[in-house]
């Protein structure tokens, strides 16, 4: 067995719990004869391995990139998710940290502290990590306990593929009794916390909880922190008892610290379950742990639990643990949680996945049918919804034999549906209902299959049935609304989408459909009022402000648009979608249709002695290249400008002049930039673009090559080399360059259009589809790209999926003639297929 292990690039240089878990399990696997390679830079070919093991849902982009590489190469992958329920703790954690900082700085303002703690409950929850694609295509998701599983099921619905394993630890009691540590630091019978000094580990709240206590507190901090200001606050925190903060302890000294501790207290904001708590327990210390995470799966009733945002809760738990009689039950309980046992559980999951993968490959080679990669993104999201029904038994409840049989059949139905075997899937769901007539999941599965096979009237009835079971289920509301949109019942769809959005305010797909339906009905003011109500309940939701800005854009209301944009910038910064909205308003101004009281969008003004860069960038984004070029060249005439700023201004001037068609002037600016400076690669890429526009392909190629040498991740240089290769009659090389560019930046339109053009020439429609979907994940309402995706699916004879996408185009732009024409062709093909199947 040959396994490729993938994690974040700094997993070894900036170690965390995921590093130790990955390392310890790998060591044990190697001892069992498994061949394991690490790939932290994602440079190895997954196809050379039986299975890939990805670590960490806390780095979504890194994990998804690895998952897509595995999927493209046809290699199964599993993920140790280490998934944290961010809405439960993340924003609350930072709020408490700021309150603790204020407490120290103010010298202990009790009134302010009490006010802050009373306001904690009102803190808006953070959004979850977005790992939907990685979760959907994983062969297995490995979790450390039930609470992690519940969070995954709630966010991604992947019930059938979630497998639990137990975290391990290496320490055992030696009988040394902590003498080595006590002799060095002069402390006994102390409260210990082993962990890097940082907000997450919550050392400040532990010190606050024990500020009036005589108990000595030892913070074994590891000698390094990402938050030096947090460490400073810990050292400054005033308390009655002794506080000792150690540097990094060697293995023997750490072992002694565990054995000498009366209590190990880790009131962390989230732990899965906390390796240091396991180590302390195995060394005989009483353990205080946070109730956020999977600690209860390991410590049961033998630990003391606390709420990390409540100093009183932490104090009570520490005192109870400290003064209770010593018990051997905790050490006995955790003694079986070793890295060897964790590796055995992991190896069993490997074997299961590899066996299933080989069986699946064998069956697919003997029959025709859809591969999962041909299922549209909309369909994949719908399939994920199948598993989101609340089921008996998922929360530890017992289920009868009939219910268990029904759930088993639903699992089978899900697999068949994912594999494109819709008839067999529906048969499995119907059979599940014979065992449990009220099995919501079976009804949901049938509804989704009906949607996928364009039986929208049946899907409508099934979704309505689900709403009889639970009228507030957001997924059923959204599913019904989507079906109604397909049936051209836009008015009714809008009603159900408003209900869905009220229930699930953070679902961007619901907001997108709601906005589209409101646009189709012309209900801009009503939509604006509705979004305003949602914002009052969820003021940190950028998607709501984005939708509201678009609504004001449609109405031409400048003040509302400006206010929404400002709020969105505060939440997200000057992101691509903010720039797109500003550009859309500028185009509206050009047509003379914007603004009831003011005819232009305010742009940031250049300060008298300030930096003009942001103003020029804003002018560029709004399409005013003439003003941008003038401001850039005027700024360059000032002698006091620093060299780095000068190079940036030359780039901005060259880019703006290039868009105006003034190629010779643009090239002069790009050539004025130092190639070895910060903006060297950008200038060389700009020069290459200018030469490309003039069809000077050899010169353009040289510029792009030089830019790529300076910056190997320049997507624009790679796209430019693709253009040069195509012009030189080497389309295969062009294809490779375009794909490399899109791997770095899926939004690079130059590369995307190159892939579309060559993909049709080479008949590589699956690759084209993938790049289009990647772009649409960032710009879901881009009509031209949606149209291209519909055409790509049509070329692959995926007519039902093509029809879904072209309907989105027409919903967004009803007068788009070529889309209406393509819709007619798709419907004709579907009619022919139906006639043949009936004949």
N, C-alpha and C positions, 0 to 999 in steps of 0.2 A: 504494500500500500504506500502510495507516494502522495504527500499532502503539501500544499502551498499555503503558508500562513501569511495573512495580509493585515496590516494595521497602519496607523498614522505614521508619517515619516519620522517623527521625533519620539517614537515610543521608547527608544532606548536612551536617547540623550536627555529627554525630559520625562522621567519615569512617573508612572501613576499605577493605580491598582490594575488597570488593564495590562500594563507591562508585566507585572509580576504574575498575574493569572496566565497570560500567554506563555511566558517563559517557563513557569513551573509545570504546566500541563504538557508543554512540548518536550521538556526533559523526560518526563515520565513516559510519554508516547515513544520517544526514541529508545528508551530502555526496553520497550515492548516490541522493537523491531520495525517500527514505522519510520519511513524516510520522510523527514520534514525539512523544508526550506523556508526561510523568511524572505518576504518581499515587501519592504517598507516603502520602496520607491515605485512600486508597480511597474517594474521593468521586465519581469519574467513572463513567459508565455504560459497562461493557465492550461493550455492544451497538453502540456507535458506532464500533467498531474492527474491523479484519479479524482481529486476533490480539492476545492479551495476553502479555507477557513478564514473568514473575515471577522475582525474584532471591532466592536464599538459602534453603537448608533449615536454616540455623542458627537461624532464627526460625520454628519450625513453626506456631505459632498464627496469626501474621500471614500466612504463606504459604497456609495452609489457608483462612483467611477469604477471601483474594483468589481462590483457586482455586474455592471454592464459588460466589462471585459470578459468575465467568466461566461456570461450568458451568450455573448456573441461567439465565443469559441466552443460553445456546447458543453461546458464543464459545469457540473453541479457545484453549488456552494452552500455552505452553512454560515450562520452568523451568531457569534456570542454577542448578544445585543447590549448587555449592561445598560438597559433602557431605564431611564429615569422619568418619573411622572412630573415633568417640569411645571405644569400649571399648579401643582400642589405646593411647590416650595420655592421656585426660582426667584420670582419678584419679591416674595416675602423675605427671602434670605437677604437680598440686597437692602431692602427697607430696614430690616433689623440691624444690619451692619452699619448703616448710616446713623441709626439711632444710638448705637453703642459708641460710635466715634464722637457724636455730639455729647454723650454723657461724659466721656473722658475730657473732652475739650472744655466743657462748661464747668468742670470740677464737681459734677454730681448734681445736676438740676433735677430734683425728684419730680417736680410738677411736669416738666417737659417730658421726662421719661414716661410717666404715666399716660400723658396725652398721646405720645407716640405708640405705646402699646395698645391703647384703646383703638387707635386707627389701623392697627395691623390687619384686622379682619376685612377692612375695606379695600385692601390692596388688590388691584386687578391681576388675575392669573396670567402667567407667561404663556405664549403659544408652545405647542409641542414641537419636538424635533420632527422634521419632514423626512421620513424614510420609506414612503409608500412603495416606491418602485423596488427598492432593495428587499423589503419585506415580502412583496407579492411574488417575486421570482425565486426567493430562497427555497432550497430543498428542506431546510430545517432552521428554526430559530431556537437558540439555546438560552435558557433563562436560569437565574439563580434562585427563584422561588415564586410563590403564588402571587405576591403583589406585583412583581415584575410582569408575570404572565397576564394578570388582569389589565395592567396598563397597556400592554401590547394589543390584547383583544379589543379593548375599548378604542384604541387609536387606529388599528390596522385590520382587525378582524381575522387575523391569521390563526384560527383555533386549531386546525388539524395538523399544523406543522410545528407547533411549539412543544419543546421538550425541555424538561428540567434536569439540571445537574447540580451538585453541591460543591460550593467553593471549598478549597482546602486550606490547610495551614501546616507549618513545619515544626513549630515549637512543641516541646513536651517538658514537664516539670523535672528538674534535675535534683531538687533538694538543697540547692545552694542557698535558697532563702533570701536572696537579694543583698547579700553581704558586700559583694563587689561594688554594686551601685551605691549602697549606703555609705561605705567607707570613702568613696570618692566625693559624693555630693553632700554628705552629712545630713541625711534625711531618712526617716523611717515612717511606716504606717501612713503612706501618702496616697493621694488621688492622682492617678497617672492618665495622661492622654498622649498617645503616640500618633503623630501625624503632622504634616507640613502646616505651618501657620498660615491659614487662609480662611476666607469667609465661609467656605463650604464646611470646614471642620468645626467651626463655631466655638473656637477657644474663648473668644471674648465673652460669649454668653455664659460659658461655664464659669469664668472668673466673676462675672456679674452675679451669677447665682450664689457663689460662695464668697462674695466680697466681705461679709461680716463673720465668716467662719474662721476658726483657728486651724482647720485642717490644712496641711501642706499640699500644695498642688504642683505637680511636675509636668511640664510640657516638653516631651521629647520631640523636638521640632524637625530634626533631620538636617539642620545646617543650611537649608536653602528655602526660599519662598519666592513665588511669583508676585507677592503683594507685600513689599517691604513696609508700606505704610500700615498694613495690618499687624505685622510683627512689632512695629514701633508702638502701636496702641496696646498690644499685649504686654509689652515691657513696661509701659507707663501706667497700666491699670492699677489703681490703689485698692488693696484689700488688707484685711487684718492679719490673715495668716501668711505664711511664707509661700512665695511663688518662685519656682526654679524653672528656667528655660534652658534646656541643654542644646548643644550643637549636635552634629551627627554622632550617633553611638555605634561602636563596632558591634559585631554579632554577639560577643560574649557580654558586653555591657548592656545591650538591649535585652538580652535574655534575663540578665540579673534584675533589670528594672521591672520586667514583668513579674518576676517571682517575688520581688519585694513590695509590690503594690498591694494595698488593701482593696482598692477599687480601680478598675479601668473605666473611665467615663468618656464616651464618644457621643456627644449630643449633636452629631452631624446632621446637616439638613437632608441628606439622602445617602444611604449606604446599601450596597448589594453583596453581602450584608455588613462588610467591614472586616477585612482580613486581620487587622490589628486586634479587633475585639475577639476573634476566634483564637488568636495567639495568646492573648491575655487570659482567656478562659481556660485554655489548655494548661497554662502555667499556674492556675489556682486562684487567680484574682476574681473577685466579684465583678460583674459587668453591668454598666449602665449604657443603654443604647437608645438611639432615636427610634421612634415608631414609624418613621418614613423610610420605607425600603423593605428588604426581605429578612430583617433580623429575626422576626418571630418564627420563621421557618427553621431557624438554626438553634435558637436559644429557648424557645418555648416559654414555659412558666418559670424558668430558672434564671432569668435576667430581670433587671428593673428597666422599665421603659419611660421615656420622657418626650415631651413636645419641644422641638428645638427652638421655637420662638417664644417660649414661656420660661422665664428664669425660676419662677416658683416650682414649676414642674420638674425642672432639672435639679433644683436644690432638694426637693423631697425624695427624688429617686436616688441621689447620691447619698443622702443621710440614711435612707432605708438600706441601701447596699452596704454602707460602711459599718453600720451598727448591728446588722443582722448576724447571727451565728454563721460561721464558715460552713459551707456545704460542699460535698464532693459531687453532687448530682450534676452540676453544670459541666465540670471537667469531664465527667463520664459521658455526658450527652454529646459533647463536641469532639470526643476522642476519635470518632470514626470519620470525621471530615478531614481527610488527608488529600494531598495532591495525587497520590497514587489512585485513590478511589475516584477522584474527579477525572483523572485520565481514563480510567476504565469506563466511566459513564460516557465520556466524550467519544471513546473508541467505538462503543456500541452504536452510537448515533452515526458515526462515520460509516460503519459496516452496513447499517440499514439503508442509508442514503445511496451508497455506491451500488448496492444490490438492486434497489428500486430503480436507479438510473439506468442500469444495464438492462433490466427487464423492459423498461419503457422504450429504450433505444431499439431493442429487439422487436417489440410489437409494432413500433412505428415503421420499421423497415419492411414489414410484411403487409402493410395496408396503406392505402392512400388516405389523405385527410389533412386537416389544418394543423400546422405546428403552432405552438402557443405564441410564437413571434408574429404570427399573422393576425392575431386578435387586436382590434383597434384599441387605442388608449381608453376611449370611452367605454368599450366593452370590458376592458380589464378593470376599470373602476367599478363598473356594475357588478362584475364577478366578485370583487372584494366585498361588496355590500351583502352578498349571500351569507357570509359568515358573521354579520354584525347583529343578527337577531339575538336577543337575550334568551339563553337556553337554561332549562332546568339542569342542574348538575355542574354548571360552570363555576359556581361559587361554593363548591364543596357540598351541595345538597345531594342527597341520594336520588337516583332515578330508577324507575321500574324497568323491567325487561323490555316492554314495548317501547318506552321512550328511548332506551339505549339503542334498540334496533333502528328506530327512526333516525337517530343522530348518525348512526353508522351509514345508513343509506344516504343521508344528506352529504356526508363526507365523500362518498362515492360519486354523488351527483356533481359536487363541486369539481372533482378531478376530471370527470367526463366533460363538463362544460368548459373548463380551462383548455381541454384538448380538442375543442371544437366538435365534440360528439353530442350535439344538442338533443337529438331524439332520445338517445340512451340516458342523458342527464335528466330529461323531463320524466322519463319512465321511473328513474330512481327516486325522484322527488315525490311522484304520485304514490309509489309504493310506500314511501316513508309516511305519507298521510294515512295509509291503511292501518298502520301501527299506532299513530298518534294524530288524530284528526285535527288537533289544534296546534300542530307543529309549525310555528311561525316560520322557521327557517326553510321548511319545505315549500311553503307558499312563496316566500321571497325568491327561492331558487327558480320556481316555475315562472314567476313574474319576469325575472332577469332573462331566462331563456326565451320567453315570448318577445321581449325587447330585441334580443339578438337575432331573432328570426323574423322581425318585422310584423309580428302579430300583436300590434299595438292595442287593439280593442281588448284582447284577452289580458294583456299586461295591465291595462287600466283597471279591469275588474278585480284582478288579483291584488293590486296595490290598494284598491279601495277596501278589500277584505282585510288586509293588514292593518289599515287605519281603524277598522272596527275593533281590532284587538288592542291597538294603542294609537290613539288619535294624535299623540304628540311625538311620534317617532320621526325624527328629521329625515332619515334615509327613505322611509316609505313616502313621506310627503314629497321629497325631491324626486323620487322615482316616478310617482304619479304625475308630478308636474312635467317631467321630461317626456313621459308618454303622451301627455296632453299636447305638448308642443309639437310632437311628431304628427298628431292628429289635427293640427291646426286649430286647436281649442286654446288659443293664446290667452283669452280673458280668464278662463278657469285656471289655466296653468299659473297665471300671475297670482291668483288668490292662494293657491297651494304653496307657491314659492315664498310668499310673504310669511305664511305660517312656518315653513321650514326655516327661514332666516331668523324668525323670532326664537326658535328652539336652538338652532345651531348657528350662532352669530359668526363663528370663525371659519366656516367652510367656504373657501373661495369659489368652488364650483357652484354652490347654491347662489352666492352673490352674483356671479357672472350670469347665470341663467335668469335670475330676477331682474338684473339690469337690462339684459337683452329683451326680455318680455315687456318691461316697462317702456323701452324705446320703441318697440314694435307697436305698442298701444298709444304712444305719445303721452304717457303719464309721468312726465318729468317732475312736476311739482309734488305730486303724490309720492313719488319715489324719494324725492329729496326730504320730505317730511318723515317718511318711514326710516330712511337712513339716519336722519338726525336723532330719532328716538333710540335707534340701536347704538349710536355713538354715545348718547348720554349714559347708557348702561355699560358700555365697553369703550372707554375713551382712549385706549392705547391700541386699538385695532386699525392698523394701516390700511387694510383692505376696504374698510368702511369709508375712510376718507378718500381713498382712490375712487371708489364708486361714486361718492358724492361729488367729487371734483368733475368727473365725467358727466354727471347729471347737470351741474351748473354750466358746463361747456355746451351741452345740447341746448340749454335755455338761453345761453348768451348772457348769463349773469356774472359780471366781472367780480363783484365784491365777494359773492359766495365762492366763486372759483378760486380767487386769490386766498381766501381764508382757509379753504380745504387744502390747497397746495402747501401753504405755510405749515399747517399741522402735519401734513404728510412728510415734509422735509424734516421737521423736528423729530418725528418718529423714526425715519429711515435714512435721512440724508438725501443728497441730490441724486437719487437713483435713476436708472434708465427709464422706469415708467413715469417718474416725475418729469423727466426731460421730454418724454413723448407727449405728455399732457400739455406742457408749455408750448411745444412745437405745434400741437393741434390748435391751441388758442391763437398762435401767431398766424397760422393759415386762415383761421376764421377772420382775423383782423384784416388780412389782405383782401378778403372778399367783401369787407365792409359790413359784416353781419354781427360783429361781436360788440357787446357792451351796451347797456342801456343808458349809462350815465358817463361812461368813459370809454374811449375808443382804442385803448392799448393796455397791454398787460405790463404792470410795473416790473422793471428789471433792476437788479442791484446796481447802484451807481458807484462809480469809482471814487474812492476817498481822495482828498486833495494830496495826501502824501502816501496813499496806500498802494496795494497790489491790484493791478487791473485784470488779473488772470480770470477771476470768477465772472467779471462782467463780459469779457470776450467769450468765455465758454458759453455763457447764457445767450449771447447774441448768435453764436454759431448754432446752438440748439434750436433757437427760434427761426433759423433760416436766414437771418440778416447778415450774410457774409460780407457785404460791402462795409457795413458799420464795424463789423468785427475786424476786418482787414485794416481799416483806417485807424481804429483805436490801437491795434497791435503795432502798426508802423509808427504812429505818433509816439507811443510809449518808448519805442526803440531809439527815438531821437534824444531821449534824456540820458545824459552822460553818467548819472549816478546809479544806474541800474546794475545790480549784481550780475555776474556772469551766468549763474544758474538761471536766474529769471530771464536774462537776455535770450538764452537758448530756448526757453519755453515760449517766449514771445515770437521768436523766429519761426518756431513750429506752428504756432497758432496763425501767424500771418501767412505762412506758406499754405497751410490747409485751407484757409479762407479764400486766398487768391486762386488756388487750384479749383475750388468749387465755382469761382466766377469765370473760369476758363482762361485766366491770365497765367499760362503755364511757365513762361520764361521768368516772370517775376517770382512766381512761387518757388521755382527751382533755385533761384538766387538765395532766398531765405533759408531753404533747407541746407544748401551748401555752406551757409554761414555758421552752422551749428557744429560744435566740436564732436567728432565721432566718438571720442572716449568719455564724453560727459554723460550726465544723467539722461539727456534727451537724444543721445546719439542714434540709438536704434530707431526711435520714432522719426527723426529727421531723415534717416536713410530710407525708411519705408515710405515716407512722404515723397522723397525724390523718385523712388521707384514707381510710385503711383503716377507722378507727373510724366515720367518717361513712357509709362504704359499708355497714358491718355494720348501721347504723341506718337504711339506705335513704334517707339525706339526700344524694341524688345531686348536686344543684347545689353544695352545700358541699364534698362530696368532690372533685368535679371541680376546684373552685378550689384546694384544697390540692394536688392532684396536679400541676396546671399550674404552681403556684408552685415546687413541688419540682423540676420538670423545668427550669425557668428557672435554678435554682441548680446543678443537676447534669444536664446533657443526656444523660448515660449511665446514668441511674437506671432500671434495668429494672423495678423495682417501681412507680415512678411511671407508666411507660408501660403496664404491666399494669393499674394502677388506672384510667388513662384509658380503657383498653379496656373495663373493666367499666362505667364511667360511660356510655360511648358505647352499649354494648349496652342498658343500662337506659333510655337516652333514645330507643331505637328506631332507632339508626344502626349496624347491624351491620357495614357496610362499613368505617366508621371504626374500629370495635372491632377488626376483623380486622387492619387495618394497624398499630394500636397493639400488638396481641399479637405480630405478627411482628417488629416493631422491638424489642420487649422480649426476644424469644428470640434475636435476632441478637446482643444484648449478653450475655445469659445463657441458654444453652439449658436450664438447670436450673430456670427460673422456672416452678413448677407452676401458678400462677394463670394465667399467659399460655398455658401448654401446654394446660390444660383448656379455656381459651377457644378456642384454635385447633381442638381436637378437636370442640367443640360446633358452632362455626360452619362448620368444614370439612365436616362431614356435611350441614349445612343447605345449603351452597353447592355441594356435590359436588366440593370441591377436595381430593380424596384424595391427590394427589401432594404437595401442600404439607403436609398432615397427616402423611404418611409421613415426609417429610424431618425435621420437627420431632421426631417420635417417635424416629427413629434418632439424631438429635443428642443427645437426652436419654439414650438407652440407651448411647451411647458412654461416658457418665460413670457410669451405673447399670445395667450389663448384666443384673442379676438382679432388676430391679423388675417384679414379677409383673403388676401392674395395667397398666403401660405396655406390657409385652410382649403382654398380652391385647389392648390397644387397637390395637397394631400389627398383630396377626393379624386383627382385625376390619377394619382399614383395607385390608389386602391382600385380604381376602375381598370387600369392597365393590368393589374394582378388578378382581375376577375373576382375581386372581393366586393361584390356589388352592394350587399347590405351595409357593410362598413362605409363604402363610398357614399351611399345614400345618407347615412347619418351625418357625415362631414359636410356634404353639400347643403343639407338642410340648415346647418349652423351658418353657412355662408349667406344663404338667402334670408335667414332670420336677422342677421346683422346688416345685410344690404339687399333689401327686397328687389331693387331695380337693377341688380347685377345680371345683365343679359346672358353673359357666357355661362354663368352659374345655373341659370334657369335652363339653358340649353343642355348643359351636362346632366342636370337632374332628369330631364326627359330621356336622355340616352340611357342613363342608369336604370330608370324605371322600365324602359323597353327590354333591357337585358334581363331584369328580374322576372318580367312577364314571360319571356321566352323560356327561362329556366323552370318556372312554375308549370308552364304548358308541357314541357318535356317530361317533367317528373310525374305529372298527372297522366300523360299519354303512356 
